[in-house]
Amino acid sequence: MNSKNTYPYNALFLAGPTAAGKTLLAIELAKRLNGEVITVDSAQVYKGMDIGTAKPTKEEMGGITHHLLDVHSVTTPFNVAEFLAHVENILEDMEKRGVFPIFAGGTGLYFQALLEGVPATPPANPSVRTRLEVLSTSELYALLEKKDPEYAKTITINDRHKIIRGNEILIATQKKVSDFKQKFKPKYCALLNPKAYFIYRPRPVLYERLNRRAKLMCENGLLKEVESLLGMGLEMNLNAKKAIAYQQPLKYLKGEVSYERMLEELQQANRNYAKRQFTWFKRMDIFEHIDLETISSEAFIDLCLADLGRTVHPG
């Protein structure tokens, strides 16, 4: 971002567990900062994944531009390197227009990439990938465990996309993924100097909010959304298919569980995801933790504006 900026920070990171209240705060802060929101969410990038990802509606956005919503087809995986490439273009455009970037979301890996970059791995090798595609996921994972156990430990046995990529790198370069230690960070991303908050609510409060949200999602058309996505090719993309709020309705639509059981599993999955988000961001020292049950939204906004060195004024 602009090196001539006289303010202490040139961006805002607003992270937190799902259902904590990030979206409304990001929108209100954008209004006061001449800002726009860059969504840091690995599922909201997909077209058609709206209800299950709690994607903000046009009305909820309140006229504030939100970037990285609906930028990718649900049929193919979206990865962290693509995220950084998108962000780089967005930041370059924002700088030209004098707009303040507000990163808001809950995908810890994407926030980590913004801060640290991504491994500078080689480009895709289609011929190698074609040979790997005929093998089962379990066979591919076994190969990866044998050749690059360090990397295999960092991914799940069900993440076929990453498993194939790991084997592709092994075959194409004769090197392990874990050998690529050097990190790559695009120009504008490298210039980010953010003020970072992790906003949350105590777990009993948050879990109750999550349970209500899951129930409302189902009442407001989640099952129809998943049916529509199936027609669009959802099951071609393991990352999207396994996203929170989609895998449980899929089981119900296939007749594998009852509606009541599906809702219970959805609520539990949301709670488990929130736990993982707490764990992930706890180890990222840059984030100041803010309990939204002990500070009002307006007080937090005032705190944020003061920390950013901006004048506190009504929205």
N, C-alpha and C positions, 0 to 999 in steps of 0.2 A: 504494500500500500504506500501511500504518499509519504516519502521521507521528510517532507516539509511540514507535516502535521505537527502542530504545537501542543496537542493534547497528549496526556500520558499513555493513552491506548488508542489504537486505530481500528478496533473491532470488538465485538461483544460475543462471548460464548455463553449460551444459556442452555445448559444440559439438565437432565433429570430423568427420573423414572417415568414410565408411562402413566398418564392420568394425574401428574403432579400439578399441572396448570401452566406449562411452558408456553403454549400457543397464545393464550390471551395476553400474557405478560410481554411476549415478543412483539405482538402487534401494537400494544400500547406504547412500548418503548420506541418502536419504529416511528410512530407518529410524532414523538417528542424529539427524535434524533435525526430527522430527515433520513430515515433508514429504510432498508428493505431486508426481508427475511430470507436467509439461505437455509433451507430445510436439511437437517442432518439426520436422515431417516432412511434406512436401507430398503424399506417397503413402500414408502410413499412416492418413491420414484416411478413406480409401476402404474401404467394407465389402467384404470378400472378397479384398482384396489383402494377403495374409498372408505367404506363403512368400517371394515376390519382394521384399517390403519388409523382411524380417527382423523382422516385428512380434513383440514379446515375447508369449509364451504366459502363461496364468494362473499356471502353475507358476513360470515365470521371474520374474514380477512379485513373487512372494513376499509377497502380501498388500498391496502398495503400490498405491494408486490411480493409474492412468494416464489422463490426460485427452487428448482429441483423437485417440483411436483409434476407427475405425469410426463416424465421425459423419456421413459423406456418401455418397450413392449414387455408384456408379462410372459412372453414365450422364451425369452433368453435372459440369463443371469446378468445382473449389474454388479460390478465389483468396485473395490475401494480406489483402484487406479483410475477408473472412469469417473468416479466421484471427484477426485482431485483435478482431473482435466476439466470437468464442468466448472468447478469452483474457480479455477484459474481464469477462465474466460469471463465469468461473472464478475470477479474482482477487478479485472482490467476495465470492464465496462463501468462498474461502479465508481472507480477512481476518476474516470473521464467525466462522469456526471456529478461528482462530489457527493455521492451517496454513502451513508455509513452502513457497513455490513453487520447484520445480527444473525449469528449462527444459532439455530434453535432445533433441538431434537434429542434423541436418546440413544443413538447408535455409537457406542463407545469407540469402536474400531475406526469410525470415520473421524471422530474428534482426535484420536491418537494420530491418524495420518496427517491431519492438518498441522499438528504440532511437531511430528517427527519425520514425516514423509513416508514413502513406501519403498520396499526393496526394489532395486534397479534390476529386475529380472529380464531375461531376453524376450523378444516378441514371440507371438504364437507361431507354432509350426504345424500347419494344417495336415501335412502328410503323416506326421507322427501321431497327431491327435486322431486321425481317421483309424489308424491301426489300434489305438487304445480303446476307442469307442466300442469295439466288438466284445471287449472283456466285461465281466460283471464287476459291480462296485466292490464286492468283497475280494475278488481276485486282484483288482487294482490296488486296493488298500494293503493287501498282503505284500505286494511288490514294493509299495512305498515304505512300509514298515521295515522291510529287509534292507533297502538301499538308503533310506533317509529317515531313520527312526526319530530323529530330533524334530523334523517337520511333521511327521505323522502324528506325534503327540499333541500338536497344536490344533488339529482339526478332528472332526468326528468321522466315524466310519461311514456315515450316511451322506457326507458332503462330496458327492460324486464330482462336481465341477472342480473343486480344489484338489481332489485326489488325482484326477486326470491331469490337471495342470502340473502337479508335482512330478508325476511320472514323465510327462512331456519334457520338462526341463532336464530331468535326469538323462533321458535318451538323447535329446538334441545337443546338450552341452557337456555331458559326462560329468556334470557337477550337481551337487545337492542344492535344494532350495535354500537350506540353511547356510550354504557357502556364500550366498549373495547378501552380505552384511551391509554393504553400502546402501544408504537410503537416498531416494530421489524426491526432491520437493520443488515444484514449479516456482517461478520467480515471484509472483504476487502472493502465493501461499507462504513463501519463505519470509516475506516482509511483514506478515501478520504479527501484531503485538497485542494480543487480546486481554481484556478483563474477562475472567471466566468464573461463572457461578454454577454450582450444582444445586438446583432447587428441589426440595423434597417435602414430604409430610411424614409424620411418624407412621410406622408400618401398619398399625391397626386402622388408622384413618385412611391411609392409602389403599389398603386391601379392600376396605369397604367401598371406596370409590371405584376400584377396579371391578369388583363384583357387580356393582350397579351398571357400570359401563358395558360389561359383557352382556348383561340381560337386555339393556337398551339396544345394543347392536343387533341382537337376534330379533327383537321386536320391530326394529326399523329397517329390516330388509337384508341382513347379512347373508342369509341362506340364498336369497335370490341373486345377490351379488356373486356368491361363489358359483352358483349354477351358470351364471353368465360368463364368468372367468373360465370355467371349464370349457365352454364353447369357444373361447378365444385361445385356448391352448395352455392353460395354467399348469397342467401336469407335465408339460415339456420343460418347465423351469423348476428344478428342485428347491432352489432358494426361495422362490415365491410360494411354492406349494407348501413348504414347511414353515412359512411365516406365522407368527402368533395370530390367532383368530381366523386362520384359514384351514389348517390341518384338522381341527376338530369338526367344523361343519362338513368337511369332505368325508369324514368317517360317517357322519350322520346321513349324508346324502347317498352314501353307498350302502346304507342299511346295517352298518357295523355296530352302531350304538343307538340308544334311544335319545330323544330330544333332551330329556332331563339329564342323562349322563353326558351328553355333548356339552350342555351348558356348564355342568360341574367341571368338566375337563378344561373348558375354555377359561373359566374363572381361575382354576388352579394354574394353568399355563401362564396367564397374565401375572399372577402373583409370583410365580417362579422367575419370570422374566424380570420383574421389578427387583427381585433379590439379586439377580446377576448384575443388573445395572448399578445397584448400590455397591457391590463388590468391585466392579470395574472402575468406577469413578473414584472410589476410596483410595486407589493406588495412584491416582493422577493428582499430584500435589498442587498443580496450577489452579484447581477449582476450589473456590470458597463455598462452603456448604451453608445453605440458607433453609431454615425450617419455616415453611409458609404457614404453619399453625401458630408461630410465635411472632410473626411480623405480618402486617397487612400488605396487600398488594401495592397500595399507594406508597406505603413506607418503603417497601423494597424498591419501587421505581425511583423514589427520591434518593435512596442509598446508591442505587446503580448510577444515576445521573451524576451524583457527587463524586463517586469513584472514577467516573469517566472524565471528570473535570468540566462537565457541562452545567449550564444554569438550570436549576430546578424551577419548572414552571408548569402550569396546568396544561393538560393535553387538549 
